[in-house]
Amino acid sequence: MTFSETVIWLQERTSLGILAVEVLNAIAQVLQLQVIPPKTNLVSENTSPEALYILIDGQLESNTTNQTNPVLACGFLAGAVINLKELLLDQSTPLTITTLTECHVWQIPAAQFRVLAGEYPEITLAFSRQLAQELAQVTSALSYEQERSIALRPYLVTKAQRGIVGTSRYAVRLREQIRQAASDRQSVEIFGEPGLEKDNIAALIHFSSPKRREPIVKINCGILQTSGADLFGRVGGKPGLLEWLGEGSLVLNNIQELPKELIPSVAKWLKTGEYTPISRPGDPPTTIRRSQARVLIVAEKTESTIDRCIGHMIKVPPLRVRKADIKAQVEYYTSLYVRARGIAKPHITPEALRRLQSYDFPGNLKELKNLVERAIAQAENSSELTEEIFWSAETKKKQFRVNLLNLYPGLRKFLRSSWWPDRINYGFTVVAFAFIVAVLFIGPQTRDRNFVLNLFWAWWWPGFLLLFPFLGRVWCAVCPFMIYGEITQKLSLWLFPRQLQRWPREKAEKWGGWLLFGLFTLIFLWEELWNLENTAYLSAWLLLLITAGAMIFSALFERRFWCRYLCPIGGMNGLFAKLSMTELRAQQGICSATCTTYQCYKGGPQKGEGMETLGCPVYSHPAQLEDNRDCVLCMTCLKACPHRSVEFNLRPPGIELWTTHVAHNYEVALLFLLLGGVYLHRLPELQTLLGLQIDLNQFWQHLGLSLLTLILPTTIPLAAYGLMKIFNSRRQPKSFVELAYGYLPLVLGGSLAHYLRLGLGEGGQILSVTLATFGLQNEQLPILVAHPAVVAFLQGFTLIFSLLLTIVLTQKIARQSFRAMFWQHLSAVALGMSMWAMIVF
């Protein structure tokens, strides 16, 4: 390269071109050509510059150890002047410069360049002016960016929260739609139901696009000014969001809330990309401006005027059609929650997953996320998330409910006091039960001389059955079996400190109901074959055996595992409690929005109005209750709740059976076992009615007839269901297990009608029988015995009323015409008439 070519090259290719020709000639005369091999440090960081370098060709790259300003690291192009500022300002080099390839450079030694700068002061002056101009430009750009940042900050979206979770065809299609929308700059409308995180999908589109480094802002259309000034700006005033945004993305959230006055302007802007700033009277003429911003519209419903201007339409499917993705969504939300809190990740059981998949989620992903987080918090440190702790939003309106706690404040005060049920249990029940068992063992053995037998069979059973339509499982709150189980649990922990076992819920849900069914079968047979009603010590052994079961399982498992899954009396109580006109529930909105402790379920210290408790003894959360079967009315949740969420409602009897009820095979088996028990209690009358010549004094004949009596009544409902399926070919009825609950009032009525004979015929003899128990004279004591006609009338009324309730309940459950359910109604009438023949006549 000749001397003149060198001067021209310096003038055209380098930043030295601002100097006069005379100065460039002087510089060109002292340039020394050097060839630098690859991977050689041309300049070392934090050293005095050795020379001025001008890159002719090749590749250079800088690096720095200064982590506070990593932007200093950069590459260099041909014509780059290196160490100029450092030599003029006498500074050390800020970075290391290395050759990536063989490089040709001109160099001027540092001492020689300083001589040139001294001879030609214009070198320093020229570069001072250039630095001042560059500083002014940087300051102006920085001021603009600061104003822009302040304007966009309230609406800025920093990142997308997540991708699309799941493998269903809906999830795959949604991911493909996002990919297509991100590949161009056309406007996009994303619409769907609430709770689908549509704004996150908008963020995914932006951050997947080539303009991902540009800002993305989100603004709710409901807060936009009707004039449009905040969006389009004002003439001579502040710029609007579109101007500040540049080539970024604008998310218009809830487009359905866009002021009507703005619809034409927004539609024009979406269609043409042009807009006009807002002007006032007297303002100078406005000019049309073009926006480079990408528009992403989020809506719950589409707007026809806007839709015609949209390039991409993405309909987000609701969660109820993506049931296959629920497991993946739950795993994702669980991982997020446990990672944020540094806790172990729990496992979700198949039953819990099925429960979630059976729910429609009107709140979609937002509701599912809240459910998962609430379940993990409620499960505390448990290793699994079970079905019981996933309680979802209420799907049925709370109709025909009256909260008795608000109606009668005194009732709330009593149920929250220490009297219910603790003082009753530990001050009376414990002692009374021990005394009763002792009297049964050592007292007279027949019902006419042992007041405990009279109390149990003539008072307790009729009263017990009468309680179900009014107070459900209230007996379980003061049951002596459970009280002795709790005492055993406390004593065993005191004597042998240890961690009680957690409930094997999956196995208990699967097999517990069948076990208590088997135990109840044995109780029926024992009662019939050994005349339990009139044998005191055998009745005592029955009570002790049930108590022993409660004590053993209380020593092994936490809380009341026996009561929840295995107690035969509890199983019957839970079945008949479905017919109750009262219920304990919680206001789900309050529990979801304000509760963070879940002390009603887990227990905990006093908080506000909430008292210190050990939590629900049967692990039921009042906000998830849909069935009276799972509540023993101990009122622990009422005492623990600091938000007054728990209610004790008066309701239509048995309403859960045709609204929120879930049928179970083992419950239906127990129902028909209790139906057979009505006939078994009247075995001699049944034998006479049918003319059977069987000697009940022969054990095996008696056992065989007893088993047949328990089984055969079930054949009538089964036959009726078969006939319904045959004669209703067009519209098949619900499953037998669901419709079987329609017989529940008749079973309860038949059982009560049987015990009315004992209650009205022998209950009034309690005073004389009590004295006879202790060997005292009782001839002068009053005896109250109902006339047989009165007993028969009440028994008949009970059976008729129960039959009518059975027909009504069956219609409610079936939700079909009376004609379609004719055969089941006919079977109920047949059963009612047979009970009448055995019990009343």
Secondary structure, 3 states (H helix, E strand, C coil): CCHHHHHHHHHHHCHHHHCCHHHHHHHHHHCEEEEECCCCEEECCCCCCCEEEEEEECCEEEECCCCCCHHHCCEECCCCEECHHHHHHCCCCCCEEEECCCEEEEEEEHHHHHHHHHHCCHHHHHHHHHHHHHHHHHHHHHHHHHHHHHHHHHHECCCCCCCCCCCCHHHHHHHHHHHHHHCCCCCEEEECCCCCCHHHHHHHHHHCCCCCCCCEEEEEHHHCCCCCHHHHEECCCCECHHHHHCCCEEEEECHHHCCHHHHHHHHHHHHHCEECCECCCCCCCCCCEECCCEEEEEECCCCHHHHCCCCEEEECCCHHHCHHHHHHHHHHHHHHHHHHHCCCCCEECHHHHHHHHCCCCCCHHHHHHHHHHHHHHHHCCCCEECHHHCCCCCCCCCCCCEEHHHHCHHHHHHHCCCHHHHHHHHHHHHHHHHHHHHHHHHCCCCCCCCHHHHHHHHHHHHHHHHHHHHHCCHHHHCCHHHHHHHHHHHHHHHHCCCCCECCCHHHHHHHHHHHHHHHHHHHHHHHHHCCHHHCHHHHHHHHHHHHHHHHHHHHHECCCHHHHHHCHHHHHHHHHHHHCCEEEEECHHHHHHHCCCCHHHHCECCECCECCECCCCCCCCCCCCCCHHHCCCCCHHHHHCCCCCEEEEECCCCHHHHCCCCCCHHHHHHHHHHHHHHHHCCHHHHHHHHCCCCCCCCHHHHHHHHHHHHHHHHHHHHHHHHHHHHHCCCCCCCCHHHHHHHHHHHHHHHHHHHHHHHHHHHCECHHHHHHHHCCCCCCCCCCECCCHHHHHHHHHHHHHHHHHHHHHHHHHHHCCCCCCCHHHHHHHHHHHHHHHHHHHC
